[in-house]
């Protein structure tokens, strides 16, 4: 495993388009459900154990080289919100562009050809990890980190939070992030049929509402 490749893939500055998405926290801020660090921690914890776990399982399974068509269908089935499905594919396209430049690999070329409109982001993340010489557990860790770091970064902009306090939220979640990543990698090791399908209905509902806003800071 290349620790440097893992750090690069997990870095929020990697040009994968995540900076334009809030992970649902923009809608939560407007609704008054996230107003400060404590609310943000609760929001991220819920996201980590639902969509974070599901995405990490898909990414880990993709890193193991399972059939992309099967995994893409599994991702569709686990993403009931049309707005979130569209966002996932947009992020997948952007990540694919970056990954093919940084880690050229036939598997990435094949995935891009199979899904010209974009594969789901967790699949591309897993394939990118594989191309970078990383394993399933690494892909799962990247996915869980992304599931909470994106909303935290967005909340700093939306609420004007102290960045130190926001980073402390991530640090406080670190043990749970490790646990969720391990669960996801273990499930992936048992094949696509064993992948988690934890859901967050409120995120799905608010994503549809958010997509219809005439003015918003984030794409999702």
Order of alpha helices (4+ residues) and beta strands (2+ residues): alpha-alpha-alpha-alpha-alpha-alpha-alpha-alpha-alpha-alpha-alpha
